Amino acid sequence: MANQMTAAVESREANVNTYTSVMEAIGNLDIVRESHPPLNVTVEQGVVTLSGVALSRMMRHAMLRAAAMTPGVAKVVDKLVDDTQLRLAVANELAAEPSLRQHQPSMIVDSYAGMITLSSAKLSEADQAKAREVASRIAGAQGVIIK
């Protein structure tokens, strides 16, 4: 029984140490330090999962590489999205929504740090609510602003 408790404590300590090292490695990247992207890191027995939003593909790859090169990391699970992927995913979902299809030529979709901005002068309140609902469903969306 004491051995099991000791192993559990050691495992928890290893996870905390690995988490701290990964956060430090990612935080030391200039591109991350200067922009503070929404990032979640979890560690379980040497497996690091990164989720959240990277501002660019370059940032995404840099964060994944930094995590992978951290001592104690056995594997990195990539659940990150970058703003370009997010923008395209939102645009595709909006285009697939029958009630919003008529607004596609005039609707502009943008994303920064996972915040989606939808711009269109022609959206009724009902269409705005539907667009917000559709955009909010996309993994990685941190919020939706309609202009």
matplotlib code that plots the C-alpha trace (Angstrom):
import matplotlib.pyplot as plt

x = [0.0, 2.8, 4.6, 1.4, 1.1, 4.8, 4.5, 1.4, 3.1, 6.2, 4.0, 2.2, 5.5, 6.9, 3.8, 4.1, 7.8, 7.2, 4.3, 6.6, 9.4, 7.0, 5.5, 8.9, 10.1, 7.1, 7.1, 10.7, 9.7, 9.8, 6.7, 4.7, 6.1, 5.1, 1.6, 0.2, -1.9, -4.7, -2.9, -3.8, -1.2, -1.9, 0.6, -0.2, 2.7, 5.0, 2.3, 1.8, -1.4, -1.3, -4.7, -5.8, -5.1, -1.8, -1.7, 0.0, 1.2, 4.8, 3.8, 2.0, 5.0, 7.3, 5.2, 4.9, 8.7, 9.5, 7.2, 8.6, 12.2, 11.5, 13.1, 10.6, 8.2, 7.5, 4.8, 3.0, -0.6, -1.5, -5.0, -4.0, -5.7, -4.2, -6.1, -6.0, -7.6, -10.1, -11.1, -11.5, -13.5, -15.9, -16.3, -17.0, -19.6, -21.3, -21.4, -23.0, -25.8, -28.8, -30.2, -26.9, -26.0, -27.4, -25.0, -21.9, -20.7, -20.8, -19.7, -16.0, -14.6, -11.5, -9.8, -7.1, -6.1, -9.3, -11.6, -13.8, -14.9, -17.8, -18.4, -21.5, -23.7, -26.6, -27.3, -30.6, -30.6, -31.8, -29.0, -26.5, -27.7, -27.5, -24.0, -22.8, -24.2, -22.5, -19.2, -19.2, -19.5, -16.1, -13.3, -10.9, -13.3, -12.8, -15.7, -17.5, -17.8, -20.3, -19.7]
y = [0.0, 2.4, 1.6, 2.4, 5.8, 6.6, 5.7, 7.9, 10.8, 10.4, 10.2, 13.4, 15.2, 14.0, 15.4, 18.8, 19.0, 18.1, 20.7, 23.4, 22.6, 22.5, 25.9, 27.4, 26.1, 27.4, 30.6, 31.2, 31.3, 35.0, 34.5, 33.2, 35.5, 38.6, 37.5, 35.4, 33.0, 31.1, 27.8, 24.8, 22.2, 19.0, 16.2, 12.6, 10.2, 12.0, 12.6, 16.3, 17.6, 21.1, 22.7, 26.2, 28.7, 29.5, 32.8, 31.2, 27.9, 28.9, 29.5, 26.2, 24.3, 26.2, 25.3, 21.7, 21.4, 23.1, 20.7, 17.7, 18.6, 19.1, 16.5, 14.1, 14.3, 11.0, 12.2, 15.4, 15.3, 18.2, 19.7, 23.2, 25.2, 28.2, 31.3, 30.5, 27.1, 28.6, 31.3, 28.7, 26.4, 29.2, 30.3, 26.8, 26.2, 29.5, 28.7, 25.3, 27.0, 27.4, 30.4, 32.3, 31.2, 34.4, 36.6, 34.7, 37.2, 40.1, 38.3, 38.7, 36.2, 37.0, 35.5, 36.6, 34.5, 32.5, 35.5, 35.3, 38.6, 38.4, 41.6, 42.1, 45.1, 43.0, 40.6, 40.9, 40.2, 36.7, 36.1, 37.6, 35.2, 32.2, 33.3, 33.6, 30.2, 28.5, 30.2, 29.4, 25.7, 25.6, 24.0, 26.7, 29.6, 31.8, 34.1, 35.8, 39.5, 40.6, 44.0]
z = [0.0, 0.9, -2.4, -4.4, -2.6, -3.1, -6.8, -7.1, -5.4, -7.6, -10.8, -9.8, -9.1, -12.4, -14.2, -12.4, -13.2, -16.8, -17.0, -15.5, -17.9, -21.0, -20.0, -19.5, -22.9, -24.7, -22.7, -23.8, -27.4, -28.5, -30.7, -27.7, -25.1, -27.1, -28.0, -25.1, -27.1, -25.4, -24.6, -22.4, -21.4, -19.7, -18.7, -17.9, -17.5, -19.9, -22.5, -23.1, -24.7, -26.2, -26.9, -27.7, -30.4, -32.1, -34.0, -37.0, -38.3, -37.5, -33.8, -33.7, -34.9, -32.6, -29.6, -30.5, -31.1, -27.8, -25.9, -27.8, -26.9, -23.2, -21.0, -19.6, -22.5, -24.1, -26.6, -27.6, -28.6, -30.9, -30.3, -31.3, -34.0, -35.7, -36.6, -40.3, -39.7, -37.5, -40.0, -42.7, -40.5, -39.5, -43.1, -44.2, -41.5, -42.3, -46.0, -45.1, -43.1, -45.4, -43.6, -44.0, -47.5, -49.1, -47.0, -48.1, -50.7, -48.2, -45.0, -43.9, -41.3, -39.3, -36.3, -33.9, -30.9, -31.4, -31.3, -34.4, -36.0, -38.5, -40.6, -42.7, -43.0, -44.2, -41.3, -39.5, -35.7, -36.3, -38.9, -36.4, -33.7, -36.1, -37.3, -33.7, -32.9, -35.9, -35.3, -31.6, -32.3, -34.0, -31.9, -30.8, -31.0, -28.0, -28.7, -31.6, -32.4, -35.0, -36.6]

ax = plt.figure().add_subplot(projection="3d")
ax.plot(x, y, z, "-o")
ax.set_aspect("equal")
plt.show()
